[in-house]
């Protein structure tokens, strides 16, 4: 199993995909489906919040440069 994991880690993929794979694996490490769904829900909410704030921040930066 460690050889398979090692091979997958070196496959060309984006950083965010690897982070989501690690998040999903960690969510299911707790053992119960309910805990896994709660963990995944929290991870998705955090990702959406971070994405929204980064877009708002970038838009403010563009607006300040054009003002």
C-alpha positions in Angstrom: 0.0 0.0 0.0 2.8 2.4 0.7 4.2 1.9 -2.8 0.8 2.8 -4.3 0.6 6.0 -2.2 4.2 6.9 -3.1 3.4 6.4 -6.8 0.3 8.6 -6.6 2.1 11.4 -4.8 4.6 11.8 -7.6 1.9 11.8 -10.3 1.5 15.2 -11.9 -1.4 16.9 -10.3 -2.3 20.3 -8.9 -1.7 21.3 -5.3 -5.3 21.9 -4.6 -6.3 18.4 -5.8 -3.7 16.8 -3.5 -5.0 18.9 -0.6 -8.6 17.8 -1.2 -7.5 14.2 -1.4 -5.7 14.6 2.0 -8.8 16.3 3.4 -11.1 13.5 2.3 -8.8 10.8 3.7 -8.5 12.7 7.0 -12.3 13.1 7.2 -12.9 9.4 6.9 -10.1 8.6 9.3 -12.5 9.2 12.2 -14.4 6.0 11.4 -18.0 7.2 11.3 -19.9 8.4 8.3 -21.5 11.2 10.3 -18.2 12.6 11.5 -16.8 12.3 8.0 -19.7 14.2 6.5 -19.4 16.9 9.2 -15.7 17.2 8.5 -16.1 17.4 4.8 -18.9 20.0 5.2 -16.6 22.1 7.4 -13.8 21.8 4.9 -16.0 22.8 2.0 -17.4 25.8 4.0 -13.9 26.9 4.8 -12.7 26.6 1.2 -15.7 28.6 -0.1 -15.2 31.3 2.5 -11.5 31.6 1.6 -12.2 31.7 -2.1 -14.8 34.4 -1.6 -12.5 36.5 0.5 -9.7 36.2 -2.0 -11.9 37.2 -4.9 -13.2 40.2 -2.9 -9.7 41.2 -1.9 -8.5 40.9 -5.5 -11.4 43.0 -6.7 -10.7 45.7 -4.2 -7.0 45.8 -5.3 -8.1 46.2 -8.9 -10.6 49.0 -7.9 -7.9 50.8 -5.9 -5.5 50.8 -8.9 -8.1 52.2 -11.2 -9.3 54.9 -8.9 
